[in-house]
Amino acid sequence: MLHIGLHFIVPLLVAYLFFTKNWTFAFLIMMTTMVVDLDHLLADPIYNPTRCSIGFHPLHQLWLVAVYVALCFFPKTRLVGLGLTIHMALDAIDCQVMNS
C-alpha cells in the first residue's frame, strides 16, 4: 500500500517544489503517466505481489526507462518524462525491497 501511495506523493512533492507556479498542472500531467501500468493487464496473473515489474512488463523495459529519462531533458516532454521516470524509480525501489 505504501508503494501505491508513493506513486501519488512523490510526483505531488516534485510538482509542488519545482513547478510552484503551475504545480497542479504539473501534478496532473505526471499523474497521467500512471497509464503506463496498463501493461500489467497483459500479465498472468495480473497482480503478483512478488513479481518485479521492471523488465517484466512491456512498458517497464530497461531500454524504455532510458527513453523516459531522455524525455526529461526536453521542455515539451519534461513533465511526462519526470512522471515516467519517478514511476520507474519507485518500481525499481520496490523490486529491491522485495528481493532483500
C-alpha distances in whole Angstrom, upper triangle without the diagonal:
4,5,5,6,9,10,11,12,14,16,17,18,20,22,23,24,26,27,28,30,28,25,24,25,24,20,21,22,20,17,20,19,16,18,18,16,18,20,17,19,22,20,21,19,17,13,14,11,14,15,15,16,18,22,21,20,23,22,20,23,24,28,26,23,27,28,25,26,29,28,27,31,33,33,32,29,28,25,24,24,22,19,19,20,17,15,17,16,13,13,16,14,11,14,16,14,13,17,18
4,5,5,6,9,10,10,11,14,15,16,18,20,20,21,23,25,25,28,27,23,22,24,22,19,20,22,18,17,20,19,16,19,19,17,20,21,19,21,24,22,23,21,19,16,16,13,15,16,16,16,18,22,21,21,24,22,20,23,24,27,25,22,25,27,23,24,28,27,26,29,31,31,31,28,26,23,23,23,20,18,18,18,15,14,15,14,11,12,14,12,10,13,15,12,13,17,17
4,5,5,7,9,10,11,13,14,15,17,19,20,21,22,24,25,28,26,22,22,23,21,18,19,20,16,15,17,16,13,16,16,13,17,18,16,18,21,19,21,19,17,14,14,11,13,14,13,13,14,18,18,17,20,18,16,19,20,23,21,19,22,23,20,21,24,24,23,26,28,28,28,25,23,21,20,20,17,15,15,15,12,10,12,11,7,8,11,9,7,11,12,10,11,15,16
4,5,5,7,9,10,12,13,15,16,18,19,21,22,23,24,26,24,21,20,21,19,16,16,17,14,12,15,14,11,14,14,11,14,16,14,17,19,19,20,19,16,13,14,12,15,15,14,13,15,19,18,17,20,18,16,20,21,24,21,19,23,23,20,21,24,23,22,26,27,27,27,24,22,20,19,19,17,14,14,15,12,10,12,13,9,10,13,12,10,13,16,14,14,18,19
4,5,5,6,9,10,11,12,14,16,17,18,20,21,22,24,22,19,18,19,18,14,15,17,14,12,15,15,12,16,16,15,17,19,18,20,23,22,24,22,19,17,18,15,18,18,18,17,18,22,22,21,23,21,19,23,23,26,24,21,24,25,21,22,25,24,23,26,28,27,27,24,22,19,19,20,17,14,16,16,13,11,14,14,11,12,15,14,12,16,17,16,17,20,21
4,5,5,6,8,9,10,12,14,15,16,17,19,20,23,21,17,17,19,16,13,15,16,13,12,15,14,12,16,16,15,18,19,18,21,23,23,25,23,21,18,19,16,18,18,17,16,17,20,21,20,22,19,17,21,21,24,21,19,21,22,19,19,23,21,20,23,25,25,25,22,20,17,17,17,14,12,13,13,10,9,12,11,8,10,13,11,11,14,15,14,16,19,19
4,6,6,7,9,11,11,13,15,16,17,18,19,22,19,16,16,16,14,11,12,13,10,8,11,10,8,12,12,11,15,16,16,18,21,21,23,22,19,17,18,16,18,18,16,14,15,19,19,17,19,16,15,18,19,21,19,16,19,20,16,17,20,19,18,21,23,22,22,19,17,15,14,14,12,9,10,11,8,6,10,10,7,9,12,12,11,14,16,16,17,20,21
4,6,6,6,9,10,11,12,14,16,16,17,19,17,14,13,14,12,9,10,12,9,7,11,11,9,13,14,14,17,19,18,20,23,23,26,24,21,19,21,19,21,21,19,18,19,22,22,21,22,19,18,22,22,24,21,19,22,22,18,19,22,20,19,22,23,22,22,20,18,14,14,16,13,10,12,13,10,9,13,13,11,13,16,15,15,18,20,19,20,23,24
4,6,5,6,9,10,10,12,14,15,16,18,17,13,13,15,13,10,12,14,11,10,14,14,13,17,17,17,20,22,21,24,27,26,29,27,24,22,23,21,23,23,21,20,20,24,25,23,25,22,20,24,24,26,23,21,23,23,20,20,23,21,19,23,24,23,23,21,19,15,16,17,14,12,14,14,11,11,14,14,11,14,17,15,15,19,20,19,20,23,24
4,5,5,6,9,10,11,12,13,15,18,16,13,14,15,12,10,13,13,10,10,14,13,13,16,16,17,20,22,21,24,26,26,29,28,25,23,23,21,23,22,20,19,19,22,23,22,23,20,19,21,21,23,21,18,20,20,17,16,20,18,16,19,21,20,21,19,16,13,14,14,11,9,12,11,8,9,12,11,9,12,14,13,14,17,18,18,20,22,23
4,5,5,6,8,10,10,11,13,15,13,10,11,11,9,6,9,10,6,7,11,10,11,14,15,16,19,21,21,23,26,26,29,28,25,23,24,23,24,24,21,19,19,22,23,22,23,19,18,21,21,22,20,17,19,19,15,15,18,16,14,17,18,17,18,15,13,10,11,12,8,7,10,10,7,9,12,12,11,14,16,15,16,19,20,20,22,25,26
4,6,5,6,8,10,10,11,13,12,8,8,10,8,6,9,11,9,9,12,13,13,17,18,18,21,23,23,26,28,29,31,30,27,25,27,25,27,26,24,22,23,26,27,25,26,22,22,25,25,26,23,21,23,22,19,19,21,19,17,20,21,19,19,18,15,12,14,15,12,10,14,14,11,12,16,15,14,17,19,18,19,22,23,23,25,27,28
4,5,5,6,8,10,10,14,13,9,11,13,10,9,12,14,11,12,16,16,16,20,20,21,24,26,26,28,31,31,34,32,29,27,28,26,28,27,25,24,23,27,28,27,28,24,23,26,25,27,24,21,23,23,19,19,21,20,17,20,21,19,20,19,16,13,15,16,12,12,15,14,11,13,16,15,14,17,19,18,19,22,23,22,25,27,27
4,6,5,6,7,9,12,12,9,11,12,9,8,12,12,10,12,15,14,15,19,19,20,23,25,25,28,30,30,33,33,29,28,29,27,28,27,25,23,22,25,27,26,26,23,21,24,23,24,22,19,20,20,16,15,18,16,13,16,17,16,17,16,12,10,13,13,9,9,13,12,9,12,15,14,14,17,18,18,19,22,23,23,25,27,28
4,6,6,5,7,9,8,5,7,8,5,5,9,10,8,11,13,14,15,18,19,21,23,25,26,28,31,31,34,34,30,29,30,29,30,29,27,25,24,27,29,27,27,23,23,25,25,26,23,20,22,21,17,17,19,16,14,16,17,15,16,15,12,9,12,13,10,10,14,14,12,14,17,16,16,19,21,21,22,25,26,26,28,30,31
4,6,6,5,9,8,5,8,10,8,8,11,13,12,13,16,17,18,21,22,24,26,28,29,31,34,34,37,36,33,31,33,31,32,32,29,28,27,30,32,30,31,27,26,29,28,29,26,24,25,25,21,20,22,20,17,19,20,18,19,18,15,13,16,17,13,13,17,17,15,17,20,19,18,22,23,22,24,27,27,27,30,32,32
4,6,6,10,11,8,11,13,11,11,15,15,14,16,19,19,20,24,24,25,28,30,31,33,35,36,39,38,35,33,34,32,33,32,30,28,27,31,32,31,31,28,27,29,28,29,27,24,24,24,21,19,21,20,16,18,19,17,19,19,15,13,17,17,13,14,18,17,15,18,20,19,18,22,23,22,24,27,27,27,30,32,32
4,6,9,9,8,11,12,9,11,14,14,13,16,18,18,20,23,23,25,28,29,30,33,35,35,38,38,35,33,34,33,34,33,30,28,27,30,32,30,30,26,26,28,26,27,25,22,22,22,19,17,18,17,13,15,16,14,16,15,12,11,14,14,11,13,16,15,14,17,19,18,19,22,23,22,25,27,27,28,30,32,33
4,6,6,5,9,9,7,9,12,12,12,14,17,17,19,22,23,25,27,29,30,32,34,35,39,38,35,34,35,33,35,34,31,29,28,31,32,31,30,26,26,28,28,28,25,23,23,22,19,18,19,17,14,15,15,13,14,14,11,10,13,14,12,13,17,17,15,18,21,20,20,24,25,25,26,29,30,30,32,34,35
4,6,5,9,10,9,10,13,14,14,16,19,20,22,24,25,27,30,32,33,35,37,38,41,40,37,36,37,35,37,36,34,32,31,34,35,34,33,30,29,32,31,31,29,26,27,26,23,22,23,21,18,19,19,16,17,18,15,13,17,18,15,16,20,20,18,21,24,23,23,26,28,27,28,31,32,32,34,37,37
4,6,9,9,9,12,14,14,15,18,19,21,23,25,27,29,31,33,34,36,38,40,43,42,39,38,39,38,40,39,36,34,33,36,37,35,35,31,31,33,33,33,30,28,28,27,24,23,24,21,19,20,19,16,17,18,16,14,18,19,17,18,21,22,21,23,26,25,26,29,30,30,31,34,35,35,37,40,40
4,6,5,6,9,10,11,12,14,16,17,20,22,23,25,27,30,31,33,35,36,40,39,35,35,37,35,37,36,34,31,31,33,35,32,32,28,28,31,31,31,28,26,27,25,22,22,22,19,17,19,18,14,15,15,14,12,15,17,15,15,19,20,19,21,24,24,24,26,28,28,30,32,33,34,36,38,39
4,5,5,6,9,10,10,12,14,16,17,20,21,23,25,28,29,31,33,34,37,36,33,32,34,32,34,33,31,29,28,31,32,30,30,26,26,29,29,29,26,24,25,24,21,20,22,19,17,19,18,15,16,16,14,11,14,16,13,13,17,18,16,18,21,21,21,23,25,25,26,29,30,30,32,35,35
4,5,5,6,9,10,10,12,15,16,18,20,22,24,26,27,29,31,33,36,35,31,30,32,31,34,33,31,28,28,31,32,29,29,26,26,29,29,30,27,25,26,25,21,22,23,20,18,21,20,17,17,17,15,12,14,17,15,13,17,19,17,18,21,22,21,24,26,26,26,29,31,31,32,35,36
4,5,5,6,9,10,11,13,15,17,19,21,22,25,26,28,30,32,35,34,31,30,33,32,34,33,30,28,28,30,31,28,28,24,25,27,28,28,25,23,24,23,19,20,21,18,16,19,17,14,13,14,13,9,12,15,13,12,16,18,17,18,21,22,21,24,26,26,27,30,31,31,33,36,37
4,6,5,6,9,10,11,14,16,17,19,21,24,25,27,29,30,33,33,30,29,31,30,32,30,28,25,25,27,28,26,26,22,22,25,25,25,22,20,21,20,16,17,18,15,13,15,15,12,12,11,10,6,9,11,10,9,13,14,13,15,18,18,18,21,23,23,24,27,28,29,30,33,34
4,6,5,6,9,10,11,14,16,17,19,22,23,25,27,28,31,31,27,26,28,27,29,28,26,23,23,26,27,25,25,21,21,24,24,25,22,20,22,20,17,18,19,16,15,18,18,16,15,14,12,8,10,12,10,9,12,14,12,13,16,17,16,19,21,21,22,25,26,26,28,30,31
4,5,5,6,9,10,12,15,16,18,20,22,23,25,27,30,29,26,25,28,27,29,28,26,23,24,26,27,24,24,20,21,24,25,25,22,21,23,21,17,19,20,17,16,19,18,16,15,14,13,9,10,13,12,10,13,15,14,14,17,19,18,20,22,23,23,26,28,28,29,32,33
4,5,5,7,10,11,13,15,17,19,21,22,24,26,29,29,25,25,27,27,29,27,25,22,22,24,25,22,22,18,19,22,22,22,19,18,19,17,14,16,17,13,13,16,15,13,12,10,10,6,6,10,9,8,10,13,13,13,16,17,17,19,21,22,23,25,27,28,29,31,33
4,5,5,8,10,11,13,15,17,19,21,23,24,27,27,23,23,25,24,26,24,22,19,19,22,22,20,20,16,16,19,20,20,17,15,17,16,12,14,15,13,12,15,15,14,13,11,10,6,6,8,7,4,7,10,9,9,12,14,14,15,18,19,19,22,23,24,25,28,29
4,5,6,8,10,11,13,16,17,19,21,22,25,25,21,21,23,22,24,23,21,18,19,22,22,19,19,16,17,20,21,22,18,17,20,18,15,16,19,16,15,19,19,18,16,14,13,10,9,11,10,7,9,12,11,10,13,15,14,15,18,19,19,21,23,24,24,27,29
4,5,6,9,11,12,14,16,17,19,21,24,24,21,21,23,23,25,24,22,19,19,21,21,18,18,15,16,19,21,21,17,17,19,17,14,16,18,15,15,19,18,17,15,13,13,10,8,11,11,8,9,13,12,11,14,16,16,16,19,21,21,23,25,26,26,29,31
4,5,6,8,10,12,14,16,18,19,23,23,19,19,21,21,23,21,19,16,16,18,18,15,15,11,12,15,17,17,14,13,15,14,11,13,15,12,13,17,16,16,15,12,12,9,6,9,9,6,6,10,10,8,11,13,13,14,16,18,18,20,22,23,24,26,28
4,5,6,8,11,11,13,16,17,20,20,16,16,18,18,20,18,17,14,15,17,17,14,14,11,12,15,17,18,15,14,17,16,13,16,18,16,16,20,20,20,18,15,15,12,10,12,12,8,8,11,10,8,10,13,12,12,15,17,16,18,21,21,21,24,26
4,5,6,8,10,11,13,15,18,19,15,16,18,19,21,19,18,14,15,17,16,13,13,10,12,15,18,18,15,15,18,16,14,17,19,17,18,21,21,21,19,16,17,14,11,13,14,11,10,13,13,11,12,16,15,14,17,19,18,20,23,23,23,25,28
4,5,6,9,11,12,14,17,17,14,15,17,18,19,17,15,11,12,13,13,10,9,6,8,11,14,15,11,11,15,13,11,15,17,15,16,20,20,21,19,15,16,14,11,12,13,10,8,11,12,9,10,13,13,12,14,17,16,17,20,21,21,23,26
4,5,6,8,10,11,14,14,11,11,13,14,16,14,13,9,11,13,12,9,10,8,9,12,15,17,14,13,17,16,14,17,20,18,19,23,23,24,22,19,19,17,14,15,15,12,10,13,13,9,10,14,13,11,14,16,15,15,19,19,19,21,24
4,5,6,8,10,13,13,10,12,14,16,18,16,15,12,14,15,13,9,10,9,11,14,17,18,15,16,19,18,16,20,22,20,22,25,25,26,24,20,21,19,16,17,18,15,13,16,17,13,14,17,16,14,17,20,18,18,22,23,22,24,27
4,5,6,8,11,12,9,11,13,15,17,14,13,10,12,12,10,6,6,6,8,11,15,16,13,14,18,17,16,19,21,20,22,25,25,27,25,21,22,21,17,18,19,16,14,16,17,14,13,17,16,14,16,19,17,17,21,22,20,22,25
4,5,5,9,9,6,7,10,12,14,11,11,8,11,12,9,6,8,9,10,13,16,18,16,16,20,20,18,21,23,23,24,27,28,29,27,24,24,23,19,20,21,18,15,17,18,14,14,17,16,13,15,18,15,15,19,20,18,20,23
4,6,8,8,5,8,11,14,16,14,15,12,15,15,12,9,11,11,13,16,19,21,18,19,23,22,21,24,26,25,27,30,30,31,29,26,27,25,22,22,23,20,18,21,21,17,17,20,19,16,19,21,19,19,23,23,21,23,26
4,7,9,7,10,12,16,17,14,14,12,14,14,11,8,9,11,12,14,18,19,17,19,22,22,21,24,26,25,27,30,31,32,30,27,28,26,23,23,24,22,19,21,22,19,18,21,21,17,19,22,20,19,23,24,22,23,27
4,6,5,8,9,12,13,10,12,10,13,12,9,7,10,12,12,14,18,19,18,19,23,23,22,25,27,27,28,31,32,34,32,28,29,28,24,24,25,23,20,22,22,18,18,21,20,16,18,21,18,17,20,21,19,20,24
3,5,8,9,12,13,11,13,13,16,15,11,11,13,16,16,17,21,23,22,23,26,26,26,28,31,30,32,35,36,37,36,32,33,31,28,28,29,26,23,25,25,22,21,23,22,19,20,23,20,18,22,22,19,20,24
4,5,6,10,11,10,13,12,16,16,12,12,15,17,17,19,22,24,23,23,27,27,26,29,31,31,32,36,37,38,36,33,33,31,28,28,29,26,23,25,25,21,21,23,21,18,20,22,19,17,21,21,18,19,23
4,7,10,12,10,12,11,15,15,12,10,13,14,15,17,20,23,21,21,25,25,24,26,29,28,29,33,34,35,33,29,30,28,25,25,26,23,20,22,22,18,18,21,19,16,18,20,17,17,20,20,18,20,23
4,6,9,8,11,10,14,15,12,11,15,16,15,18,20,23,21,21,25,25,24,26,29,28,29,33,34,35,33,30,30,28,25,25,25,22,20,22,21,17,17,19,17,14,16,18,14,14,18,17,15,17,20
4,5,5,9,9,13,14,12,12,16,17,15,18,20,23,22,21,25,26,24,26,30,29,30,34,35,36,35,31,31,29,27,26,26,23,21,22,21,18,17,19,17,13,15,16,13,12,15,15,12,14,17
4,6,8,10,13,15,13,14,18,18,16,18,20,24,23,21,25,26,24,26,29,29,29,33,35,36,35,31,31,29,26,26,25,22,21,21,20,17,16,17,15,12,14,14,10,10,13,12,9,11,14
4,7,9,12,14,12,14,18,18,16,18,19,23,22,21,24,26,25,26,29,30,30,33,35,36,36,32,31,30,28,27,26,24,22,22,21,18,17,17,15,12,13,13,10,8,11,10,7,9,12
4,6,9,10,8,10,14,15,12,14,16,19,19,18,21,23,22,23,26,27,27,31,32,34,33,30,29,28,25,24,24,22,19,19,19,16,14,16,14,11,11,13,10,8,11,12,9,10,13
4,6,8,7,9,12,13,10,11,12,16,16,15,18,20,18,20,23,24,24,27,29,31,31,27,26,25,23,21,21,19,16,16,16,13,11,12,11,8,8,10,8,5,9,10,8,9,12
4,6,5,6,9,9,6,9,11,14,13,12,16,17,16,17,20,21,22,25,26,28,27,24,23,22,19,18,18,16,14,14,14,11,9,11,11,7,8,11,9,8,11,13,11,12,16
4,6,7,9,9,5,6,7,11,10,9,12,14,13,15,18,18,19,22,24,26,26,22,21,21,18,17,17,16,12,12,13,10,7,9,10,7,6,10,10,8,11,13,12,13,16
4,6,8,9,6,4,6,9,10,10,12,14,14,16,18,19,21,23,25,28,27,23,23,23,20,18,19,18,15,14,16,14,10,13,14,11,10,13,13,11,13,16,15,15,18
4,7,9,7,7,10,12,12,13,16,17,17,19,21,22,23,26,27,30,29,25,25,25,22,20,21,20,16,17,18,15,12,15,15,11,12,15,14,11,15,17,15,15,19
4,6,5,7,10,12,11,12,15,16,15,18,20,20,22,25,26,28,26,23,23,22,19,18,19,17,14,15,17,13,11,15,15,11,13,16,15,13,17,18,17,18,21
4,6,6,10,10,9,11,14,14,14,17,18,18,21,23,24,26,24,21,22,21,18,17,19,17,14,15,17,14,12,16,17,14,15,18,18,16,19,22,20,21,24
4,6,9,10,7,8,12,11,10,14,15,15,17,20,20,22,21,17,18,18,14,13,15,14,10,12,14,11,10,13,14,12,13,17,17,16,19,21,20,21,24
4,7,9,7,7,10,11,10,13,15,15,17,20,21,23,22,18,19,18,15,14,15,13,10,10,12,10,7,11,12,9,10,13,13,12,15,17,17,18,21
4,6,5,6,9,10,11,13,14,16,17,20,21,24,23,19,20,20,17,15,16,16,12,12,15,13,10,12,14,12,11,15,15,14,16,19,18,18,21
4,5,5,7,9,10,11,13,14,16,18,20,23,23,19,19,20,17,14,16,16,12,11,14,13,9,11,14,12,10,14,15,14,15,19,19,18,21
4,5,5,7,9,10,11,13,15,17,18,21,21,18,18,19,17,14,16,17,13,12,16,15,12,14,17,15,14,18,19,17,19,22,22,22,24
4,5,5,6,9,10,11,13,15,16,19,18,15,15,16,13,11,13,13,10,10,13,12,10,13,15,14,14,17,18,17,19,22,22,22,25
4,5,5,6,9,10,11,14,15,18,18,14,14,15,12,9,11,11,8,7,10,10,7,9,12,11,11,14,16,15,17,19,20,20,23
4,5,5,6,9,10,12,14,17,17,14,14,15,13,10,12,13,10,9,12,13,10,12,15,15,13,16,19,18,19,22,23,23,25
4,5,5,6,9,10,12,15,14,11,12,13,11,8,11,12,10,9,13,13,12,13,17,16,16,19,21,20,22,25,25,26,28
4,5,5,7,10,11,13,13,9,9,10,8,5,8,9,6,6,9,10,9,11,14,14,14,17,18,19,20,23,24,24,26
4,5,5,8,10,13,14,10,9,11,10,6,7,10,8,6,9,11,10,10,14,15,14,16,19,19,20,22,24,24,26
4,5,6,8,11,12,9,9,11,11,7,10,12,11,9,13,15,13,14,18,18,18,20,22,23,23,26,28,28,29
4,5,6,8,9,5,6,8,7,5,8,10,9,9,12,14,13,15,18,18,19,21,23,23,25,27,28,29,31
4,6,7,9,6,4,7,7,5,6,9,9,8,11,13,13,14,16,18,18,20,22,23,24,26,28,29,30
4,7,9,8,6,10,11,8,9,13,13,12,14,17,17,17,20,21,21,23,25,26,27,29,31,32,33
4,6,6,6,9,10,9,11,14,14,14,16,18,19,19,22,23,24,25,28,29,30,32,33,34,36
4,6,5,8,10,10,11,14,15,15,17,19,20,21,23,25,25,27,29,30,31,33,35,36,37
4,6,8,9,10,12,13,14,15,17,19,20,21,23,25,26,27,29,30,32,34,35,36,38
4,6,5,6,9,10,11,12,14,15,16,18,20,21,22,24,26,27,28,30,31,33,34
4,6,5,6,9,10,10,12,14,15,16,18,20,21,22,24,25,26,28,30,31,33
4,5,5,6,9,10,10,12,14,15,16,18,20,21,22,24,26,27,28,30,32
4,5,5,6,8,10,11,12,14,15,17,18,20,21,23,24,26,27,29,30
4,5,5,6,8,10,10,12,14,15,16,18,20,21,22,24,25,27,28
4,5,5,6,8,10,10,12,14,15,16,18,20,21,22,24,26,27
4,6,5,6,9,10,11,12,14,15,17,18,20,21,23,24,26
4,5,5,6,9,10,10,12,14,15,16,18,20,21,23,25
4,5,5,6,9,10,10,12,14,15,16,18,20,21,23
4,6,5,6,9,10,10,12,14,15,16,18,20,21
4,6,5,6,9,10,11,12,14,15,17,19,20
4,5,5,6,9,10,10,12,14,15,16,18
4,5,5,6,9,10,11,12,14,15,17
4,5,5,6,9,10,10,12,14,16
4,5,5,6,9,10,10,12,14
4,5,5,6,9,10,11,13
4,5,5,6,9,10,11
4,5,5,6,9,10
4,5,5,6,9
4,5,5,6
4,6,5
4,6
4
